[in-house]
Amino acid sequence: MEKPRWWLFLLPGIVVLDLVCLCKAIESPQYAVVHAESDFEVRLYVNSTWMSAPVNELSFEKATLFGFHRLFQYIQGANLNSSRIAMTAPVVTSIVPGAGPFRSSAYIIRFYLPVKFQADPPVPLDELHLKPYTWNSRCVAVRKFSGYAKDENVAREAKRLAVSLSMSPWVNVTSTENNCSYSIAQYDSPFQFIHRTNEVWADIKAPGANGCQSGVIASY
């Protein structure tokens, strides 16, 4: 399987993170599965805080690289407190609609902040051009796929999720409410070559009192 060469300059830091992850489980945003089909599921996520890196770039892969590089500097201490922040998962790349081969020329790469920093995130250095993002409780339709998330497969996987939703009670209604068309969540280091987990996320507009309500879907 092809190794993504654009990650090579992050190798020393990623190797360290891999070794840390072998010692303890990393944190992830909390959710409950409220509906499951054979090829997708719907999750209810709780409120959470993320750090976001906007990137203007046609390529999904390059955008993810450039955004994560800035986020990596942030968690390694490039913040006003010089705080070191533990790695979490997933790293999420949200596709902003626009021109280009994937109907996008802009992306937002997001890093989930550990519980320790949820209420009061360290302030990033100005030159990183990062900003905190409050993710309010919401329902998300999720499709899993394996291998590497690459330019040639992310749009295809998003389309498959849209098709699945169109044939289910969770009808996919496109919305520009949050200015993103869909998101790709990546859980693994680029140096994990097998048993990789990626997900396509599509945001469902409004959770009901008893969980997510079918029939009202918005793009995330």
QUIHUSUL-V480838 format. One record per residue. N is the residue number from 1. RES is the residue in three letters. PHI is phi in degrees with one decimal (NA if undefined). PSI is psi as a letter, one per 30 degrees, with the letter a starting at -180 (* if undefined). Layout:
N_RES_PHI_PSI / N_RES_PHI_PSI
//
This chain:
1_MET_NA_k / 2_GLU_-67.1_k / 3_LYS_-88.8_k / 4_PRO_-70.3_j / 5_ARG_-63.5_f / 6_TRP_-67.4_f / 7_TRP_-88.6_f / 8_LEU_-62.0_e / 9_PHE_-73.0_f / 10_LEU_-94.0_g / 11_LEU_-52.1_e / 12_PRO_-57.3_e / 13_GLY_-68.1_e / 14_ILE_-67.7_e / 15_VAL_-60.6_e / 16_VAL_-61.5_e / 17_LEU_-63.0_e / 18_ASP_-60.8_e / 19_LEU_-65.8_e / 20_VAL_-63.4_e / 21_CYS_-66.1_f / 22_LEU_-69.3_f / 23_CYS_-88.4_e / 24_LYS_-152.4_l / 25_ALA_-71.5_k / 26_ILE_-92.2_l / 27_GLU_-79.9_l / 28_SER_-140.7_l / 29_PRO_-63.0_k / 30_GLN_-86.5_k / 31_TYR_-154.7_l / 32_ALA_-125.6_k / 33_VAL_-80.3_k / 34_VAL_-107.8_f / 35_HIS_-159.6_k / 36_ALA_-137.9_k / 37_GLU_-118.5_l / 38_SER_-67.0_f / 39_ASP_-122.8_g / 40_PHE_-160.8_l / 41_GLU_-140.8_l / 42_VAL_-115.3_k / 43_ARG_-117.4_k / 44_LEU_-105.0_j / 45_TYR_-93.1_k / 46_VAL_-87.0_l / 47_ASN_-56.9_k / 48_SER_-156.8_l / 49_THR_-117.1_k / 50_TRP_-124.9_l / 51_MET_-106.0_k / 52_SER_-117.7_k / 53_ALA_-124.5_j / 54_PRO_-74.7_k / 55_VAL_-138.8_k / 56_ASN_-97.8_j / 57_GLU_-166.2_k / 58_LEU_-74.6_e / 59_SER_-86.2_k / 60_PHE_-59.3_e / 61_GLU_-63.3_e / 62_LYS_-66.8_e / 63_ALA_-61.1_e / 64_THR_-62.7_e / 65_LEU_-60.7_e / 66_PHE_-64.7_e / 67_GLY_-66.7_e / 68_PHE_-67.9_e / 69_HIS_-59.8_e / 70_ARG_-67.8_e / 71_LEU_-64.6_e / 72_PHE_-63.6_e / 73_GLN_-60.6_e / 74_TYR_-59.9_e / 75_ILE_-73.7_f / 76_GLN_-87.4_g / 77_GLY_122.9_g / 78_ALA_-82.3_i / 79_ASN_-145.3_l / 80_LEU_-64.2_f / 81_ASN_-92.7_f / 82_SER_54.7_h / 83_SER_-78.1_k / 84_ARG_-91.5_k / 85_ILE_-117.2_k / 86_ALA_-65.5_k / 87_MET_-67.0_k / 88_THR_-128.0_l / 89_ALA_-145.2_k / 90_PRO_-89.6_l / 91_VAL_-90.6_k / 92_VAL_-112.8_k / 93_THR_-110.4_j / 94_SER_-96.8_k / 95_ILE_-92.7_k / 96_VAL_-93.1_k / 97_PRO_-58.1_k / 98_GLY_174.2_a / 99_ALA_-80.4_l / 100_GLY_112.4_l / 101_PRO_-64.4_f / 102_PHE_-111.9_g / 103_ARG_56.8_h / 104_SER_-151.4_k / 105_SER_-129.3_g / 106_ALA_-144.8_k / 107_TYR_-139.3_l / 108_ILE_-126.9_k / 109_ILE_-100.6_k / 110_ARG_-122.8_k / 111_PHE_-118.0_k / 112_TYR_-73.5_k / 113_LEU_-81.9_k / 114_PRO_-58.6_l / 115_VAL_-52.9_e / 116_LYS_-56.8_e / 117_PHE_-112.5_g / 118_GLN_-61.5_e / 119_ALA_-78.6_f / 120_ASP_-144.6_i / 121_PRO_-66.4_k / 122_PRO_-57.7_k / 123_VAL_-77.8_k / 124_PRO_-70.3_l / 125_LEU_-62.8_k / 126_ASP_-56.2_e / 127_GLU_-68.2_f / 128_LEU_-81.1_f / 129_HIS_54.4_h / 130_LEU_-111.6_l / 131_LYS_-150.2_k / 132_PRO_-69.8_l / 133_TYR_-132.0_k / 134_THR_-91.3_j / 135_TRP_-99.7_j / 136_ASN_-69.5_l / 137_SER_-52.0_k / 138_ARG_-158.8_l / 139_CYS_-104.0_k / 140_VAL_-132.3_k / 141_ALA_-83.3_k / 142_VAL_-131.0_k / 143_ARG_-120.1_k / 144_LYS_-88.1_k / 145_PHE_-149.9_l / 146_SER_-102.5_a / 147_GLY_77.2_a / 148_TYR_-94.2_k / 149_ALA_-81.3_j / 150_LYS_-131.8_l / 151_ASP_-53.7_e / 152_GLU_-82.0_f / 153_ASN_-124.2_f / 154_VAL_-69.0_e / 155_ALA_-65.3_e / 156_ARG_-63.9_e / 157_GLU_-68.1_e / 158_ALA_-64.2_e / 159_LYS_-63.7_e / 160_ARG_-64.0_e / 161_LEU_-64.5_e / 162_ALA_-60.1_e / 163_VAL_-64.8_e / 164_SER_-60.6_e / 165_LEU_-65.3_e / 166_SER_-67.4_f / 167_MET_-105.2_g / 168_SER_-127.5_l / 169_PRO_-63.5_f / 170_TRP_-93.6_i / 171_VAL_-67.3_k / 172_ASN_-82.4_j / 173_VAL_-105.7_j / 174_THR_-65.6_k / 175_SER_-139.8_k / 176_THR_-107.1_g / 177_GLU_-55.4_e / 178_ASN_-111.7_g / 179_ASN_64.3_g / 180_CYS_-130.7_k / 181_SER_-87.4_e / 182_TYR_-166.1_l / 183_SER_-132.3_l / 184_ILE_-116.1_k / 185_ALA_-102.9_k / 186_GLN_-115.9_k / 187_TYR_-103.1_f / 188_ASP_-117.9_l / 189_SER_-61.9_k / 190_PRO_-64.4_f / 191_PHE_-98.4_g / 192_GLN_-95.3_j / 193_PHE_-90.9_f / 194_ILE_-128.3_l / 195_HIS_55.2_h / 196_ARG_-81.0_k / 197_THR_-125.6_k / 198_ASN_-129.0_l / 199_GLU_-142.0_k / 200_VAL_-97.7_k / 201_TRP_-114.2_k / 202_ALA_-128.0_k / 203_ASP_-79.4_k / 204_ILE_-95.1_k / 205_LYS_-51.0_d / 206_ALA_-133.3_k / 207_PRO_-71.9_k / 208_GLY_-86.9_a / 209_ALA_-64.3_e / 210_ASN_-107.6_g / 211_GLY_120.8_a / 212_CYS_-73.6_k / 213_GLN_-97.4_k / 214_SER_-74.0_l / 215_GLY_96.2_f / 216_VAL_-129.8_j / 217_ILE_-117.8_k / 218_ALA_-121.4_l / 219_SER_-77.1_k / 220_TYR_-118.9_*
//
